[in-house]
Amino acid sequence: MGILEVKDVNKRFGGLQALGKVNLSVAENSCHAIIGPNGAGKSTLLNCLVGKLIPDTGSVMFDGQSVLGRTPFEINQMGISRVFQTPEIFGDLTVMENMLIPCFARRDGSFALHGIRSVISEAELRDQAESMLEEVNMIDKRDMHSASMSRGDKRRLEMAMCLVQNPKLLLLDEPTAGMARADTNNTIDLLKEIKEKRNITIAIIEHDMHVVFSLAERITVLAQGTPLVEDTPENIKGHPKVKEAYLGEAA
């Protein structure tokens, strides 16, 4: 059994079947990619995993606990962090100020949720933020306003903001969208380093097959809301159902 188990998940929007009997198992400490043409249901599935949508039927279990009916904050507290397709950072704040937001939110929110008196000082939180910036090679940009950074650095900062919360599962929604190739390759290298150092589980939605085949150990292919194939990258590359889904004709 994987750390993330999706069983028979269905989701409709009016007459549109966005997800139909989706089953997915993500092994702990692995990188699992979810790919498919536009409109295949990838983002809908991701939103079901983080509490933004509730499936009509089916179950979503993370680390032995159901995520259904929980708020996005509660799911984050369980150990799931998400990186959005468009970097969600505050452009009028410095890199360090952005980093402190999840540090304070996790501390204050955790204590409020569990009714525990705060024992982590602001200085300790700043140390955590600074250590995380060092880990992602951004400490030299700590005083830079994030609006002036490249998309690659914005993405790196957003990942650092997720990682400082020590998640067990990192969900990445098109993390290299809109990037130059050099930034894409840097992001691939960073994710490899993160996975090796932290033994973290990664689930990634991505259109760039260079990214998928560089990172993923297993790949699930969706088409029209339904899983077509789940296999290793080597077997996915030439699979006739995958070619049909992407090219519109059987190989």
Long-range contacts (C-beta under 8 A, 24 or more apart in sequence): 1-25, 2-26, 2-27, 2-28, 3-27, 3-28, 3-62, 3-63, 3-168, 3-169, 3-201, 4-49, 4-60, 4-61, 4-62, 4-169, 4-201, 4-203, 5-59, 5-60, 5-61, 5-62, 6-45, 6-48, 6-49, 6-58, 6-59, 6-60, 6-61, 7-58, 7-59, 7-60, 7-61, 8-57, 8-58, 8-59, 9-45, 9-48, 9-55, 9-57, 9-58, 9-59, 9-60, 10-55, 10-56, 10-57, 10-58, 11-41, 11-44, 11-48, 11-53, 11-55, 11-56, 11-225, 12-56, 17-224, 17-225, 18-44, 18-225, 19-44, 19-45, 19-48, 19-55, 19-225, 19-226, 20-224, 20-225, 20-226, 21-58, 21-226, 22-58, 22-222, 22-225, 22-226, 22-227, 23-227, 24-220, 24-227, 24-230, 26-169, 26-201, 26-203, 26-218, 27-201, 27-217, 27-218, 28-201, 29-195, 29-199, 29-200, 29-201, 30-201, 30-202, 30-217, 30-218, 31-191, 31-195, 31-201, 31-202, 31-203, 31-204, 31-215, 31-216, 31-217, 32-201, 32-202, 32-203, 32-204, 32-216, 32-217, 32-218, 32-219, 32-220, 33-203, 33-204, 33-205, 33-206, 33-212, 33-215, 33-216, 33-218, 33-219, 33-220, 34-203, 34-204, 34-205, 34-219, 34-220, 34-222, 35-205, 35-206, 35-207, 35-209, 35-212, 35-219, 35-220, 35-221, 35-222, 36-221, 36-222, 36-223, 36-228, 36-245, 37-223, 37-245, 37-246, 39-224, 40-222, 40-223, 40-224, 40-225, 40-245, 41-222, 41-224, 41-225, 41-226, 42-205, 42-222, 43-173, 43-205, 44-225, 45-222, 46-82, 46-171, 46-173, 46-205, 49-75, 49-80, 49-171, 49-203, 50-75, 50-76, 50-80, 50-82, 50-171, 51-75, 62-169, 63-168, 73-109, 73-113, 74-113, 76-165, 76-167, 77-109, 77-110, 77-113, 79-166, 79-167, 79-168, 79-169, 80-167, 80-168, 80-169, 80-171, 81-162, 81-163, 81-165, 81-167, 81-169, 81-170, 81-171, 82-162, 82-170, 82-171, 82-172, 82-173, 83-155, 83-158, 83-159, 83-162, 83-170, 83-171, 83-172, 83-173, 83-175, 84-158, 84-173, 85-173, 85-174, 85-177, 86-177, 87-151, 87-154, 87-155, 87-157, 87-158, 88-158, 89-146, 89-154, 89-157, 89-158, 89-161, 90-146, 91-145, 91-146, 91-147, 92-145, 92-147, 93-145, 93-146, 94-142, 94-143, 94-144, 94-145, 94-146, 95-133, 95-138, 95-141, 95-142, 95-143, 95-144, 95-146, 95-149, 95-157, 96-129, 96-130, 96-133, 96-142, 96-143, 98-146, 98-157, 98-161, 99-129, 99-130, 99-132, 99-133, 99-142, 99-157, 99-160, 99-161, 99-164, 100-125, 100-126, 100-129, 101-161, 102-161, 102-162, 102-164, 102-165, 103-128, 103-129, 103-164, 106-165, 128-164, 129-164, 132-160, 132-163, 132-164, 133-160, 135-160, 135-163, 135-197, 136-160, 136-163, 136-190, 150-180, 150-183, 151-178, 151-179, 151-180, 151-183, 152-179, 152-180, 152-182, 152-183, 152-184, 152-186, 152-187, 155-179, 155-183, 155-187, 156-186, 156-187, 156-190, 159-190, 159-191, 159-194, 163-194, 163-198, 163-200, 167-200, 168-200, 168-201, 169-200, 169-201, 169-202, 169-203, 170-194, 170-200, 170-201, 170-202, 170-203, 171-203, 171-204, 172-202, 172-203, 172-204, 172-205, 172-206, 173-205, 174-205, 174-206, 174-207, 175-204, 175-206, 175-211, 176-206, 176-208, 176-211, 177-207, 184-208, 184-210, 184-211, 187-211, 188-214, 188-215, 191-215, 213-237, 221-245
